[in-house]
Amino acid sequence: MSKRVITFGTFDIFHVGHINILERCASLGDTLIVGVSSDDLNFSKKDRYPVYDQESRIKIVQSLKFVDEVFVEHSLEKKREYIEFFKADILAMGDDWEGKFDEFKDICEVIYFPRTPSISTTEIIEITKNI
């Protein structure tokens, strides 16, 4: 039976850490579905808009050969709806979210992956600001 994997993220200033986590997510199943945070959702979470707009971030994620479907995540409160709508068997996230999505274990398996050490979008933005 095929397994459907779903993950979520902003995927701004796309870097190798994003590739690593999306490859790991893809390795868990046959179909990888990626929810890309909308510009407004990102602003509500981080009090800043992404460097790249949501259309650009979606295009980048869609271009990856191991990503099967991409959609815009408009609300953190709709995670359960997204998981159910896409019939995901597994929700996979970075371990910076460890425990935050355990509430969905009643409808799918929840897996947290370690992040790629010493790389983050926020860090890259800070470094480039200071150059």
C-alpha positions in Angstrom: 0.0 0.0 0.0 1.4 3.4 -0.9 2.2 5.9 1.8 1.4 9.6 1.6 3.7 12.0 3.5 2.8 15.6 4.3 5.1 18.3 5.6 4.8 22.1 6.1 7.2 25.0 6.0 8.0 28.5 4.8 11.0 27.4 2.6 12.3 31.0 2.3 15.9 31.6 1.2 16.0 28.0 0.0 19.1 26.1 1.2 20.5 22.6 1.7 18.7 22.2 5.0 15.4 22.4 3.1 16.6 19.9 0.6 17.7 17.5 3.4 14.5 17.6 5.3 12.3 17.3 2.1 14.4 14.3 0.9 14.0 12.6 4.3 10.3 13.3 4.2 10.1 11.8 0.7 12.0 8.7 1.8 9.1 7.8 4.2 6.6 7.1 1.5 5.5 7.2 -2.2 4.0 10.6 -2.4 5.3 13.8 -0.8 2.8 16.7 -0.2 4.3 20.0 0.9 2.3 22.9 2.5 4.1 26.2 1.9 3.2 28.9 4.4 1.5 31.8 2.8 3.1 35.3 3.1 0.4 36.4 5.6 0.8 33.2 7.7 4.6 33.8 7.8 4.0 37.4 8.9 1.7 36.3 11.7 4.3 33.7 12.9 7.5 35.7 12.5 6.4 39.4 12.3 8.1 39.7 8.9 7.3 38.7 5.4 9.5 36.1 3.7 12.2 37.4 1.4 10.7 35.5 -1.5 6.9 35.8 -2.1 4.8 32.7 -1.8 4.5 32.1 -5.6 8.3 32.0 -5.9 8.7 29.7 -2.9 6.0 27.4 -4.3 7.7 27.3 -7.7 11.1 26.4 -6.0 9.5 23.6 -4.0 7.5 22.3 -7.0 10.6 22.0 -9.0 12.1 19.3 -6.8 11.8 15.8 -8.4 10.9 14.2 -5.1 7.9 16.6 -4.3 4.6 15.4 -5.8 2.1 18.1 -4.6 2.4 21.6 -3.2 -0.3 23.8 -1.7 -0.5 27.0 0.2 -0.9 26.7 4.0 -3.1 29.6 5.0 -3.6 28.8 8.7 -1.7 26.8 11.4 -5.1 25.9 12.9 -6.0 24.0 9.7 -3.2 21.3 10.0 -5.8 18.6 10.8 -7.9 19.6 7.8 -4.9 19.6 5.5 -3.8 16.2 6.7 -7.3 14.7 6.3 -7.9 16.5 2.9 -4.6 15.1 1.4 -5.2 11.6 3.1 -1.7 11.7 4.6 -0.4 8.6 6.4 2.6 10.4 7.9 3.2 14.0 9.0 6.9 14.7 9.0 8.5 17.9 10.5 11.8 19.2 11.7 12.7 18.4 15.3 12.4 22.1 16.2 8.7 21.3 16.2 9.2 18.2 18.4 6.0 17.3 20.3 4.0 20.2 18.8 2.1 18.0 16.4 1.6 14.9 18.5 -2.2 15.8 18.6 -2.4 14.4 15.1 -1.2 10.9 16.1 -4.9 9.9 16.1 -5.1 10.3 12.3 -1.6 9.7 11.1 2.0 8.8 12.1 4.0 11.8 13.3 7.8 11.9 12.7 10.3 14.6 13.6 13.6 14.8 11.8 16.8 16.4 13.1 17.5 19.7 11.3 20.7 20.2 9.3 23.2 21.6 11.8 24.4 25.2 11.6 22.1 26.3 8.9 18.8 28.2 9.2 17.0 30.8 7.1 17.0 33.3 10.0 20.7 32.9 10.4 21.3 33.4 6.6 19.2 36.6 6.7 21.1 37.9 9.7 24.5 37.2 8.1 23.5 38.9 4.8 22.2 41.9 6.6 25.6 42.4 8.2 27.6 42.0 5.1 
